[in-house]
Amino acid sequence: METDVPNVRAYIEGWDAISEHRTGTSGDLATAEWLADTIRAAGAEPTLDVFPFRRRALRECAVQADGRRAEGVPLFDGGLTDEAGFTCPLTRLEGTGGGIAVTTFGPGGSSEALSAARRRAYRAIVAGSRAPDVVPGLALANAPQYGKPYGPPVLQVATQDGEWLDAAAEAGSSARFVAHATIEDTEACNVQTRIPGRDANAPPLVIMTPRSSWWTSTAERGGGIAAWLACIRQFAKEPGRSDVLFTANTGHELGHVGLAHYMAGHPKQARAWIHLGANFAAADCRLAGATLASGVRYQASPDLFDMGLETLAAFGIAPAEITPVDVRPGGEAQNVFDAGGSYISLLGKNPWFHHPDDRWPKTIDLEKIETICRAVLRIARDLADA
């Protein structure tokens, strides 16, 4: 089997050319159309699997106190206000509730303090981003309970707004808070293709990657997209023994709604799943004389654990982190884990995770992602021919 990956750079540049990939937006639709065109160019026939989607369309979202104003983005699985919002005192988290609590959060998920605050009787919460030191800004948190939002409205604001808001809370200043959005009935879609194998009775292999995110998210999503497209190109030229089903799912940042839709419509008889997750295309970053390493995180079910590791090693890839087989994995692999499926999953770390500045070429290690793509091709071929 060929392991040439000449189009990886073009795939990543194509992804980066679309500036927004959030589910249900015009950028999300543009991404679907670009992927469909790229699949055709690779020799396969795409399908857009459209499903109903309820989108939060943001209106005014801001907090104002002591003559200063911070605009932000509400947590998409939290509450909302009306267009007028309200005014009440800012407060620290030490109390039992009331007022507008001020705290911080990280882009990888809500902090323990924020999670606890959402279950107290605060009227609202302002959460300052602990964006990586690479560059301050607003690195957003995902919304795993998008379909069942809970708690008070939580406004995420940028790193540089956290300090003055914390001081205002210490002083007990009053603030106007508004987190207004309208709920719109629209559509979203997964992008899929099926490449038939030589044996119609063999259980299929599924290769999946998320195709949505908060911002451009080139290092976060670009590696998975590039490896996914490279696999389509190779199997279109040389089919495997089994069918290979490819799905690029929207809704990653919103509770994996696209993958949930896909799994509901497909019988769970797959031979295995390959999950091409976040961040394994990210470059290391030098900051204040220290290196913030990206690395690769490896996850697999017990039956495929050794096989995947051995293949990565054959390409000189040593994962910086390995999820134990009895621990629920991260990313969309957890949906497969919950369903009892077999899987191999690749993730990574990204100094620009969930940040608007995650863009080509600054955040990408092209040589690394080309090597990972070659390893993924080998893993996919071995599983499809098993």
VOPAGU-2260 file (C-alpha; in pm, 1 decimal, decimal comma):
REM VOPAGU-2260
SITE   aa  ch    i         X         Y         Z
SITE  MET   A    0       0,0       0,0       0,0
SITE  GLU   A    1     119,9     351,7     -79,2
SITE  THR   A    2     185,8     579,2     216,9
SITE  ASP   A    3     245,0     893,3      13,9
SITE  VAL   A    4      55,8    1196,1     149,3
SITE  PRO   A    5     122,2    1475,4    -101,8
SITE  ASN   A    6    -201,6    1663,9     -37,0
SITE  VAL   A    7    -176,0    1715,1     340,9
SITE  ARG   A    8     -63,0    2076,7     317,4
SITE  ALA   A    9    -338,5    2155,9      65,9
SITE  TYR   A   10    -599,1    1995,5     292,7
SITE  ILE   A   11    -487,7    2202,8     591,6
SITE  GLU   A   12    -473,6    2523,3     387,0
SITE  GLY   A   13    -822,1    2448,0     253,7
SITE  TRP   A   14    -955,3    2408,3     606,0
SITE  ASP   A   15    -783,7    2729,4     722,8
SITE  ALA   A   16    -930,8    2928,4     432,2
SITE  ILE   A   17   -1274,1    2899,1     600,7
SITE  SER   A   18   -1253,1    3123,7     905,9
SITE  GLU   A   19   -1544,6    2988,6    1111,8
SITE  HIS   A   20   -1651,9    2627,8    1160,9
SITE  ARG   A   21   -1915,0    2651,4    1435,9
SITE  THR   A   22   -2209,8    2415,4    1392,3
SITE  GLY   A   23   -2507,0    2550,6    1199,3
SITE  THR   A   24   -2331,1    2862,7    1068,2
SITE  SER   A   25   -2253,0    2970,3     712,7
SITE  GLY   A   26   -1893,4    2861,7     775,3
SITE  ASP   A   27   -2014,4    2516,2     873,1
SITE  LEU   A   28   -2202,2    2489,3     543,1
SITE  ALA   A   29   -1898,8    2616,0     350,6
SITE  THR   A   30   -1688,3    2349,2     523,1
SITE  ALA   A   31   -1933,5    2078,8     416,2
SITE  GLU   A   32   -1925,7    2195,9      55,7
SITE  TRP   A   33   -1544,9    2213,9      54,4
SITE  LEU   A   34   -1519,1    1863,2     197,4
SITE  ALA   A   35   -1764,7    1730,1     -61,2
SITE  ASP   A   36   -1561,2    1882,4    -344,7
SITE  THR   A   37   -1237,3    1744,6    -196,9
SITE  ILE   A   38   -1386,8    1395,1    -162,6
SITE  ARG   A   39   -1486,6    1400,5    -530,9
SITE  ALA   A   40   -1135,2    1508,5    -625,6
SITE  ALA   A   41   -1003,1    1214,8    -422,5
SITE  GLY   A   42   -1209,9     970,4    -628,0
SITE  ALA   A   43   -1511,7     903,5    -404,9
SITE  GLU   A   44   -1872,5    1021,5    -397,2
SITE  PRO   A   45   -1978,1    1236,9     -98,4
SITE  THR   A   46   -2311,7    1245,3      81,3
SITE  LEU   A   47   -2437,8    1532,4     295,5
SITE  ASP   A   48   -2647,0    1380,8     575,0
SITE  VAL   A   49   -2870,2    1671,3     676,9
SITE  PHE   A   50   -3054,2    1678,5    1009,7
SITE  PRO   A   51   -3259,5    1937,3    1204,7
SITE  PHE   A   52   -3060,7    2158,9    1438,7
SITE  ARG   A   53   -3157,0    2427,9    1690,3
SITE  ARG   A   54   -2894,9    2702,2    1670,9
SITE  ARG   A   55   -2815,8    2968,6    1927,6
SITE  ALA   A   56   -2777,1    3293,3    1733,7
SITE  LEU   A   57   -2589,7    3537,6    1958,6
SITE  ARG   A   58   -2719,8    3890,9    2008,1
SITE  GLU   A   59   -2586,8    4122,6    2280,8
SITE  CYS   A   60   -2360,4    3933,4    2521,8
SITE  ALA   A   61   -2164,2    4155,1    2761,7
SITE  VAL   A   62   -2099,5    4263,1    3119,9
SITE  GLN   A   63   -2050,8    4627,4    3216,2
SITE  ALA   A   64   -1921,4    4762,0    3549,5
SITE  ASP   A   65   -1729,8    5065,7    3677,5
SITE  GLY   A   66   -1740,5    5232,0    3338,0
SITE  ARG   A   67   -1585,7    4934,3    3157,8
SITE  ARG   A   68   -1743,7    4676,7    2929,4
SITE  ALA   A   69   -1640,9    4323,1    2834,6
SITE  GLU   A   70   -1808,6    4146,4    2546,7
SITE  GLY   A   71   -1812,6    3768,4    2552,7
SITE  VAL   A   72   -1974,5    3442,2    2449,4
SITE  PRO   A   73   -2219,8    3256,0    2674,3
SITE  LEU   A   74   -2172,8    2890,0    2752,9
SITE  PHE   A   75   -2388,8    2712,2    2497,7
SITE  ASP   A   76   -2521,9    2464,4    2754,3
SITE  GLY   A   77   -2609,8    2732,1    3010,9
SITE  GLY   A   78   -2899,2    2973,6    3056,7
SITE  LEU   A   79   -2968,3    3296,9    2869,8
SITE  THR   A   80   -3117,1    3636,1    2953,0
SITE  ASP   A   81   -3366,8    3843,3    2760,8
SITE  GLU   A   82   -3245,4    4135,6    2552,5
SITE  ALA   A   83   -3257,9    4376,4    2849,1
SITE  GLY   A   84   -3046,7    4166,6    3083,5
SITE  PHE   A   85   -3031,7    4281,4    3446,1
SITE  THR   A   86   -2820,2    4474,3    3694,2
SITE  CYS   A   87   -2698,5    4343,2    4029,4
SITE  PRO   A   88   -2374,6    4324,6    4234,1
SITE  LEU   A   89   -2069,1    4129,2    4127,2
SITE  THR   A   90   -1944,9    3881,1    4387,3
SITE  ARG   A   91   -1670,9    3629,8    4450,0
SITE  LEU   A   92   -1737,6    3255,4    4461,8
SITE  GLU   A   93   -1691,0    3215,8    4836,3
SITE  GLY   A   94   -2054,8    3286,4    4914,6
SITE  THR   A   95   -2354,5    3057,7    4889,0
SITE  GLY   A   96   -2510,9    3238,6    4597,3
SITE  GLY   A   97   -2679,0    3554,0    4479,9
SITE  GLY   A   98   -2548,2    3822,9    4250,4
SITE  ILE   A   99   -2316,4    3774,8    3953,4
SITE  ALA   A  100   -2026,4    3545,8    4042,5
SITE  VAL   A  101   -1683,0    3605,5    3888,0
SITE  THR   A  102   -1452,3    3307,8    3824,3
SITE  THR   A  103   -1220,7    3160,5    3559,6
SITE  PHE   A  104   -1230,3    2863,4    3324,7
SITE  GLY   A  105    -997,8    2675,9    3092,6
SITE  PRO   A  106   -1059,6    2595,5    2724,6
SITE  GLY   A  107   -1035,9    2222,5    2793,6
SITE  GLY   A  108   -1353,2    2241,4    3001,2
SITE  SER   A  109   -1515,9    2411,7    3294,6
SITE  SER   A  110   -1307,5    2440,3    3609,4
SITE  GLU   A  111   -1424,2    2275,5    3930,7
SITE  ALA   A  112   -1505,1    2621,0    4066,8
SITE  LEU   A  113   -1717,8    2706,6    3765,1
SITE  SER   A  114   -1893,1    2369,1    3770,7
SITE  ALA   A  115   -1978,8    2418,7    4138,7
SITE  ALA   A  116   -2093,4    2775,0    4078,4
SITE  ARG   A  117   -2336,9    2665,2    3809,5
SITE  ARG   A  118   -2520,0    2459,8    4070,3
SITE  ARG   A  119   -2549,4    2738,7    4325,8
SITE  ALA   A  120   -2808,3    3014,1    4340,9
SITE  TYR   A  121   -2610,5    3274,9    4149,1
SITE  ARG   A  122   -2812,5    3485,7    3915,0
SITE  ALA   A  123   -2536,3    3472,3    3655,4
SITE  ILE   A  124   -2164,7    3395,0    3623,2
SITE  VAL   A  125   -1884,7    3578,7    3444,6
SITE  ALA   A  126   -1597,9    3342,0    3360,5
SITE  GLY   A  127   -1263,3    3482,4    3254,0
SITE  SER   A  128   -1069,3    3270,7    3006,2
SITE  ARG   A  129    -746,6    3113,1    3125,3
SITE  ALA   A  130    -621,8    3116,1    2767,1
SITE  PRO   A  131    -274,3    2972,4    2721,6
SITE  ASP   A  132      16,5    3205,9    2788,1
SITE  VAL   A  133     101,4    3186,8    2417,9
SITE  VAL   A  134    -147,0    3468,9    2360,1
SITE  PRO   A  135    -425,7    3609,1    2581,0
SITE  GLY   A  136    -775,6    3603,8    2440,6
SITE  LEU   A  137   -1103,9    3414,1    2451,8
SITE  ALA   A  138   -1045,6    3039,4    2427,4
SITE  LEU   A  139   -1397,2    2900,1    2462,0
SITE  ALA   A  140   -1519,4    2592,3    2647,8
SITE  ASN   A  141   -1730,9    2324,5    2479,7
SITE  ALA   A  142   -2095,5    2261,8    2567,0
SITE  PRO   A  143   -2133,2    1888,2    2638,1
SITE  GLN   A  144   -2494,7    1930,6    2752,5
SITE  TYR   A  145   -2604,8    2141,6    2458,6
SITE  GLY   A  146   -2931,0    1952,3    2424,4
SITE  LYS   A  147   -3011,9    1990,9    2795,7
SITE  PRO   A  148   -2873,6    2326,6    2913,6
SITE  TYR   A  149   -2860,1    2385,3    3287,4
SITE  GLY   A  150   -2773,1    2646,7    3544,5
SITE  PRO   A  151   -2761,0    3026,2    3521,3
SITE  PRO   A  152   -2626,1    3214,5    3218,6
SITE  VAL   A  153   -2245,7    3200,1    3206,8
SITE  LEU   A  154   -2065,3    3466,7    3004,2
SITE  GLN   A  155   -1715,2    3369,7    2890,0
SITE  VAL   A  156   -1488,4    3675,0    2856,5
SITE  ALA   A  157   -1130,5    3716,3    2738,9
SITE  THR   A  158    -822,6    3675,8    2957,1
SITE  GLN   A  159    -751,7    4050,7    2961,7
SITE  ASP   A  160   -1096,4    4125,9    3107,4
SITE  GLY   A  161   -1062,8    3885,6    3398,0
SITE  GLU   A  162    -839,3    4105,6    3615,3
SITE  TRP   A  163   -1056,8    4416,2    3621,6
SITE  LEU   A  164   -1373,4    4211,0    3668,3
SITE  ASP   A  165   -1214,5    4029,9    3960,9
SITE  ALA   A  166   -1129,5    4366,3    4118,6
SITE  ALA   A  167   -1484,1    4488,0    4059,5
SITE  ALA   A  168   -1620,4    4176,8    4231,5
SITE  GLU   A  169   -1384,6    4232,7    4525,0
SITE  ALA   A  170   -1526,3    4583,8    4556,3
SITE  GLY   A  171   -1884,7    4462,0    4525,4
SITE  SER   A  172   -1953,9    4681,5    4222,3
SITE  SER   A  173   -2285,7    4654,8    4045,2
SITE  ALA   A  174   -2283,6    4531,7    3687,3
SITE  ARG   A  175   -2520,5    4511,2    3396,4
SITE  PHE   A  176   -2522,6    4156,7    3258,6
SITE  VAL   A  177   -2676,8    4041,6    2933,8
SITE  ALA   A  178   -2640,5    3707,0    2757,4
SITE  HIS   A  179   -2903,6    3725,2    2489,0
SITE  ALA   A  180   -2943,4    3480,9    2201,7
SITE  THR   A  181   -3231,3    3368,5    1987,1
SITE  ILE   A  182   -3300,2    3002,0    1917,9
SITE  GLU   A  183   -3336,3    2932,6    1547,3
SITE  ASP   A  184   -3457,2    2614,7    1380,1
SITE  THR   A  185   -3211,7    2534,0    1103,9
SITE  GLU   A  186   -3016,7    2240,2     961,9
SITE  ALA   A  187   -2671,4    2094,0    1006,8
SITE  CYS   A  188   -2506,3    1804,3     829,9
SITE  ASN   A  189   -2241,9    1536,3     846,1
SITE  VAL   A  190   -2025,4    1473,5     539,5
SITE  GLN   A  191   -1994,7    1106,1     450,0
SITE  THR   A  192   -1872,9     865,4     186,9
SITE  ARG   A  193   -1863,2     487,2     154,2
SITE  ILE   A  194   -1593,8     299,0     -33,1
SITE  PRO   A  195   -1704,9     -60,9    -101,1
SITE  GLY   A  196   -1464,1    -341,9     -16,4
SITE  ARG   A  197   -1391,5    -672,0    -185,4
SITE  ASP   A  198   -1598,5    -877,8      61,2
SITE  ALA   A  199   -1957,5    -761,9     103,7
SITE  ASN   A  200   -1997,3    -988,1     409,0
SITE  ALA   A  201   -1707,0    -836,9     603,9
SITE  PRO   A  202   -1809,0    -592,9     880,6
SITE  PRO   A  203   -1719,3    -235,9     784,0
SITE  LEU   A  204   -1446,8     -10,2     918,4
SITE  VAL   A  205   -1559,8     341,0    1020,5
SITE  ILE   A  206   -1316,1     631,0    1000,6
SITE  MET   A  207   -1448,5     946,4    1162,9
SITE  THR   A  208   -1330,8    1296,6    1242,3
SITE  PRO   A  209   -1507,1    1604,0    1381,8
SITE  ARG   A  210   -1552,6    1888,1    1135,0
SITE  SER   A  211   -1676,6    2172,0    1356,6
SITE  SER   A  212   -1523,6    2401,0    1618,3
SITE  TRP   A  213   -1558,9    2744,0    1778,9
SITE  TRP   A  214   -1317,2    2937,5    1557,9
SITE  THR   A  215   -1091,8    2843,6    1265,1
SITE  SER   A  216    -911,0    2587,1    1485,3
SITE  THR   A  217    -658,7    2478,2    1226,3
SITE  ALA   A  218    -423,9    2279,6    1451,3
SITE  GLU   A  219    -720,2    2148,1    1649,8
SITE  ARG   A  220    -915,1    2011,1    1354,0
SITE  GLY   A  221    -677,3    2024,0    1056,8
SITE  GLY   A  222    -480,3    1709,5    1139,9
SITE  GLY   A  223    -790,1    1492,3    1165,8
SITE  ILE   A  224    -935,4    1636,6     846,9
SITE  ALA   A  225    -607,9    1582,0     657,0
SITE  ALA   A  226    -570,5    1220,9     773,5
SITE  TRP   A  227    -937,3    1149,6     697,3
SITE  LEU   A  228    -907,4    1284,8     344,4
SITE  ALA   A  229    -577,5    1098,9     290,3
SITE  CYS   A  230    -752,3     773,3     381,8
SITE  ILE   A  231   -1035,4     845,6     136,2
SITE  ARG   A  232    -781,5     910,4    -139,1
SITE  GLN   A  233    -595,3     585,3     -72,3
SITE  PHE   A  234    -900,7     358,9     -39,7
SITE  ALA   A  235   -1056,6     510,4    -350,9
SITE  LYS   A  236    -742,5     399,9    -538,8
SITE  GLU   A  237    -711,9      62,9    -364,5
SITE  PRO   A  238   -1022,2     -65,9    -179,1
SITE  GLY   A  239    -983,3    -290,6     123,2
SITE  ARG   A  240   -1141,6    -625,0     200,2
SITE  SER   A  241   -1420,6    -460,0     400,2
SITE  ASP   A  242   -1629,5    -154,8     323,1
SITE  VAL   A  243   -1487,2     164,5     472,0
SITE  LEU   A  244   -1739,3     421,1     595,5
SITE  PHE   A  245   -1614,0     777,0     634,8
SITE  THR   A  246   -1797,4    1038,4     838,3
SITE  ALA   A  247   -1692,6    1394,1     921,7
SITE  ASN   A  248   -1935,2    1504,1    1189,9
SITE  THR   A  249   -2052,6    1848,3    1284,8
SITE  GLY   A  250   -2152,2    1936,2    1642,4
SITE  HIS   A  251   -1822,8    1843,7    1809,7
SITE  GLU   A  252   -1827,8    2150,7    2037,2
SITE  LEU   A  253   -2196,9    2096,7    2118,9
SITE  GLY   A  254   -2213,0    1755,5    2281,9
SITE  HIS   A  255   -2112,8    1556,4    1970,3
SITE  VAL   A  256   -2461,1    1602,9    1822,6
SITE  GLY   A  257   -2345,0    1508,5    1472,7
SITE  LEU   A  258   -2190,3    1180,1    1583,0
SITE  ALA   A  259   -2497,5    1099,6    1793,0
SITE  HIS   A  260   -2708,8    1146,3    1479,3
SITE  TYR   A  261   -2471,9     925,9    1277,8
SITE  MET   A  262   -2465,9     644,2    1532,7
SITE  ALA   A  263   -2844,3     648,6    1568,1
SITE  GLY   A  264   -2878,9     583,2    1196,3
SITE  HIS   A  265   -2613,4     314,1    1156,7
SITE  PRO   A  266   -2623,1     -36,1    1302,0
SITE  LYS   A  267   -2342,4     -94,8    1548,6
SITE  GLN   A  268   -2181,4    -385,4    1365,2
SITE  ALA   A  269   -1860,5    -207,4    1262,5
SITE  ARG   A  270   -1537,3    -405,5    1270,8
SITE  ALA   A  271   -1368,7    -105,2    1432,5
SITE  TRP   A  272   -1371,2     272,5    1449,0
SITE  ILE   A  273   -1076,7     502,9    1385,7
SITE  HIS   A  274   -1126,5     835,1    1562,4
SITE  LEU   A  275    -910,9    1117,4    1423,4
SITE  GLY   A  276    -948,0    1367,6    1703,0
SITE  ALA   A  277    -817,1    1706,0    1805,4
SITE  ASN   A  278    -477,7    1870,6    1810,1
SITE  PHE   A  279    -231,5    1610,0    1683,0
SITE  ALA   A  280    -121,7    1850,4    1405,8
SITE  ALA   A  281     -20,0    2117,8    1657,6
SITE  ALA   A  282     333,2    2255,3    1670,3
SITE  ASP   A  283     535,0    2291,7    1987,4
SITE  CYS   A  284     564,0    2648,4    2110,9
SITE  ARG   A  285     858,8    2831,0    2268,8
SITE  LEU   A  286     756,4    3068,8    2547,2
SITE  ALA   A  287     989,9    3245,9    2789,8
SITE  GLY   A  288    1265,4    2995,0    2720,3
SITE  ALA   A  289    1043,2    2692,4    2779,1
SITE  THR   A  290     879,7    2458,9    2527,6
SITE  LEU   A  291     505,8    2395,3    2540,6
SITE  ALA   A  292     491,6    2051,7    2381,5
SITE  SER   A  293     199,2    1937,0    2169,8
SITE  GLY   A  294     257,4    1560,8    2165,7
SITE  VAL   A  295      17,4    1280,4    2069,7
SITE  ARG   A  296    -238,9    1116,7    2295,6
SITE  TYR   A  297    -324,3     754,5    2213,6
SITE  GLN   A  298    -650,5     578,5    2304,1
SITE  ALA   A  299    -769,7     232,4    2204,6
SITE  SER   A  300    -996,5     -51,7    2307,6
SITE  PRO   A  301    -820,2    -357,6    2456,4
SITE  ASP   A  302    -845,4    -566,6    2138,8
SITE  LEU   A  303    -670,2    -303,3    1923,8
SITE  PHE   A  304    -442,4    -143,8    2182,6
SITE  ASP   A  305    -115,3    -320,3    2096,7
SITE  MET   A  306    -170,7    -316,6    1721,9
SITE  GLY   A  307    -212,7      60,2    1710,8
SITE  LEU   A  308      86,0     130,2    1934,5
SITE  GLU   A  309     310,4     -98,1    1732,2
SITE  THR   A  310     211,1      72,9    1409,1
SITE  LEU   A  311     278,4     417,9    1552,3
SITE  ALA   A  312     618,6     297,6    1673,3
SITE  ALA   A  313     701,3     169,9    1324,3
SITE  PHE   A  314     666,7     528,7    1203,6
SITE  GLY   A  315     870,5     670,6    1491,1
SITE  ILE   A  316     569,3     806,0    1680,9
SITE  ALA   A  317     590,2     774,1    2059,2
SITE  PRO   A  318     268,8     899,9    2224,9
SITE  ALA   A  319     326,6    1153,8    2499,5
SITE  GLU   A  320      11,2    1031,2    2673,7
SITE  ILE   A  321    -179,8     701,0    2668,2
SITE  THR   A  322    -532,5     667,2    2803,7
SITE  PRO   A  323    -571,8     343,8    3006,9
SITE  VAL   A  324    -807,5      98,5    2838,6
SITE  ASP   A  325   -1046,7      96,8    3135,4
SITE  VAL   A  326   -1081,5     476,0    3136,9
SITE  ARG   A  327   -1347,5     649,8    2928,5
SITE  PRO   A  328   -1157,1     814,6    2642,9
SITE  GLY   A  329   -1171,7    1175,1    2532,3
SITE  GLY   A  330   -1339,2    1316,4    2224,9
SITE  GLU   A  331   -1578,7    1124,1    2002,9
SITE  ALA   A  332   -1409,3     797,5    2094,5
SITE  GLN   A  333   -1612,1     809,8    2415,9
SITE  ASN   A  334   -1932,4     757,5    2215,8
SITE  VAL   A  335   -1784,3     437,4    2071,6
SITE  PHE   A  336   -1657,3     332,8    2415,5
SITE  ASP   A  337   -2005,8     384,0    2562,4
SITE  ALA   A  338   -2154,6     166,9    2285,0
SITE  GLY   A  339   -1903,7    -113,7    2346,6
SITE  GLY   A  340   -1725,1     -74,7    2012,9
SITE  SER   A  341   -1363,7    -134,5    1913,7
SITE  TYR   A  342   -1162,1     176,7    1837,5
SITE  ILE   A  343    -827,0     343,0    1787,7
SITE  SER   A  344    -818,4     712,7    1866,4
SITE  LEU   A  345    -557,1     983,8    1820,3
SITE  LEU   A  346    -562,7    1319,0    1998,3
SITE  GLY   A  347    -298,5    1568,5    2105,7
SITE  LYS   A  348    -221,6    1885,3    2297,8
SITE  ASN   A  349    -235,0    2230,8    2146,8
SITE  PRO   A  350     -93,3    2551,3    2301,0
SITE  TRP   A  351    -357,9    2744,8    2104,1
SITE  PHE   A  352    -648,5    2515,3    2197,8
SITE  HIS   A  353    -990,7    2672,8    2128,7
SITE  HIS   A  354    -822,7    3009,1    2060,2
SITE  PRO   A  355    -898,4    3236,1    1760,0
SITE  ASP   A  356    -525,1    3249,6    1677,2
SITE  ASP   A  357    -505,7    2875,6    1599,1
SITE  ARG   A  358    -422,6    2933,5    1232,4
SITE  TRP   A  359    -201,8    2806,0     952,2
SITE  PRO   A  360      94,6    2814,6     932,4
SITE  LYS   A  361     191,0    2933,3    1282,4
SITE  THR   A  362      28,2    2653,4    1480,9
SITE  ILE   A  363      97,3    2357,3    1248,0
SITE  ASP   A  364     384,3    2108,2    1248,7
SITE  LEU   A  365     353,2    1990,6     889,3
SITE  GLU   A  366     624,1    1725,2     908,2
SITE  LYS   A  367     465,9    1571,4    1216,0
SITE  ILE   A  368     117,5    1556,9    1068,4
SITE  GLU   A  369     247,4    1400,8     745,5
SITE  THR   A  370     411,9    1124,4     951,2
SITE  ILE   A  371      93,7    1069,9    1150,8
SITE  CYS   A  372    -109,0    1051,0     828,7
SITE  ARG   A  373     118,7     773,5     701,3
SITE  ALA   A  374      72,1     580,2    1025,4
SITE  VAL   A  375    -305,7     625,4    1009,7
SITE  LEU   A  376    -308,5     493,5     653,4
SITE  ARG   A  377    -129,7     179,6     768,1
SITE  ILE   A  378    -362,8     127,7    1064,1
SITE  ALA   A  379    -667,7     176,1     840,0
SITE  ARG   A  380    -536,2     -64,1     578,2
SITE  ASP   A  381    -459,4    -334,8     835,8
SITE  LEU   A  382    -808,3    -305,4     987,1
SITE  ALA   A  383    -986,6    -297,0     651,6
SITE  ASP   A  384    -798,7    -605,7     530,7
SITE  ALA   A  385    -822,6    -804,5     855,0
